[in-house]
């Protein structure tokens, strides 16, 4: 893999991370699900959410008025030697609540990711969140 191919892969995976939070916060469930491969997995603290339909429901199934704000930082991506897979970690600071309520939940964690190159570009194969103490 050339340096430019490696850089392009890292940039594409970084873009997935940025789109993830933005699409979740905007409530764009279909676009959010398409960040994953068809049989992708979101491991939400041991709850395995598998496939586009189930991942879509993470956003579409929120109670009415739910809002969130994802702040993803320190995105770290390493491309495997095969050039078709990569791993990454992303620091997360998220807030969420219900419109009209003063109650805000704050979560901090690290996303542990696996990415794969598909015919449609880089996609998330696995995203696992591990919470860290505030």
C-alpha positions as CSV (number, residue, x, y, z in Angstrom):
1,X,0.0,0.0,0.0
2,X,1.4,3.4,-1.0
3,X,1.6,6.3,1.4
4,X,-1.2,8.1,-0.5
5,X,-3.5,5.1,-0.4
6,X,-2.8,4.8,3.4
7,X,-3.6,8.5,3.9
8,X,-6.8,8.2,1.8
9,X,-8.0,5.2,3.8
10,X,-7.3,7.1,7.1
11,X,-9.1,10.1,5.8
12,X,-12.1,8.0,4.7
13,X,-12.4,6.3,8.1
14,X,-12.0,9.6,9.9
15,X,-14.9,11.0,7.8
16,X,-17.1,8.0,8.9
17,X,-16.4,8.9,12.5
18,X,-17.4,12.6,11.9
19,X,-20.5,11.6,9.9
20,X,-21.6,9.2,12.6
21,X,-22.1,11.8,15.3
22,X,-23.5,14.4,12.9
23,X,-26.1,11.9,11.5
24,X,-27.1,10.6,14.9
25,X,-27.6,14.1,16.2
26,X,-29.6,15.1,13.2
27,X,-31.8,12.0,13.5
28,X,-31.0,10.8,10.0
29,X,-31.5,7.1,10.7
30,X,-31.2,5.8,7.1
31,X,-27.9,7.6,6.4
32,X,-26.6,6.6,9.9
33,X,-27.3,2.9,9.2
34,X,-25.5,3.2,5.8
35,X,-22.2,4.1,7.5
36,X,-22.1,0.4,8.4
37,X,-21.6,-2.6,6.1
38,X,-24.9,-4.5,5.6
39,X,-24.2,-7.0,8.4
40,X,-22.3,-4.4,10.5
41,X,-22.4,-4.6,14.3
42,X,-22.9,-1.9,16.9
43,X,-21.8,-3.3,20.3
44,X,-23.5,-1.0,22.8
45,X,-22.0,-2.1,26.1
46,X,-22.6,-5.7,25.4
47,X,-25.9,-5.3,23.5
48,X,-25.1,-6.4,19.9
49,X,-27.1,-4.5,17.3
50,X,-26.6,-6.2,14.0
51,X,-27.5,-5.2,10.4
52,X,-28.8,-2.0,8.8
53,X,-32.4,-2.4,10.0
54,X,-31.5,-2.8,13.6
55,X,-28.8,-0.1,13.5
56,X,-31.3,2.3,11.8
57,X,-33.6,1.7,14.8
58,X,-30.9,3.1,17.2
59,X,-31.9,6.5,15.8
60,X,-35.4,6.0,14.4
61,X,-36.6,4.3,17.6
62,X,-35.7,7.2,19.9
63,X,-38.6,8.6,22.0
64,X,-40.1,11.8,20.4
65,X,-38.2,14.9,21.3
66,X,-34.9,13.1,22.0
67,X,-31.8,15.1,21.2
68,X,-28.1,14.2,21.3
69,X,-24.8,16.0,20.9
70,X,-21.8,13.8,20.0
71,X,-18.3,15.3,20.4
72,X,-15.9,12.8,18.8
73,X,-12.2,13.6,19.2
74,X,-8.7,12.1,19.0
75,X,-9.7,9.9,16.1
76,X,-6.9,7.3,15.6
77,X,-7.0,5.0,12.6
78,X,-4.5,2.3,11.6
79,X,-4.8,0.6,8.2
80,X,-4.1,-3.1,8.1
81,X,-1.3,-4.4,5.8
82,X,-4.0,-5.7,3.3
83,X,-5.2,-2.1,2.7
84,X,-8.8,-3.2,2.8
85,X,-9.4,-3.2,6.6
86,X,-8.5,-0.9,9.4
87,X,-9.0,-0.4,13.1
88,X,-9.6,2.8,15.1
89,X,-10.4,4.4,18.4
90,X,-12.4,7.6,19.0
91,X,-12.9,9.5,22.2
92,X,-16.6,10.3,22.8
93,X,-18.2,12.9,25.0
94,X,-22.0,12.8,24.4
95,X,-25.0,14.5,25.9
96,X,-28.6,13.6,25.4
97,X,-32.0,14.5,26.7
98,X,-35.6,15.2,25.8
99,X,-36.7,18.6,24.5
100,X,-38.3,20.7,27.2
101,X,-36.6,18.8,30.0
102,X,-33.7,20.2,32.1
103,X,-32.4,16.6,32.6
104,X,-29.3,16.0,30.5
105,X,-27.4,12.7,30.5
106,X,-23.7,12.8,29.8
107,X,-21.7,9.8,28.6
108,X,-18.0,9.6,28.1
109,X,-16.4,6.7,26.3
110,X,-14.2,5.3,23.6
111,X,-15.4,3.8,20.4
112,X,-13.3,0.8,19.3
113,X,-13.8,0.4,15.5
114,X,-13.2,-2.0,12.7
115,X,-13.6,-0.7,9.2
116,X,-13.6,-2.4,5.8
117,X,-13.3,-1.2,2.2
118,X,-16.4,-2.1,0.2
119,X,-17.5,-1.4,-3.4
120,X,-19.2,1.7,-1.9
121,X,-16.1,2.9,-0.1
122,X,-15.0,2.5,3.5
123,X,-17.7,1.4,6.0
124,X,-17.9,0.5,9.7
125,X,-17.8,-3.3,10.3
126,X,-17.9,-3.1,14.1
127,X,-18.2,-0.2,16.5
128,X,-18.0,-1.0,20.2
129,X,-18.5,1.6,22.9
130,X,-16.7,1.3,26.2
131,X,-17.8,3.9,28.8
132,X,-15.1,5.6,30.9
133,X,-15.7,7.3,34.3
134,X,-16.6,11.0,34.1
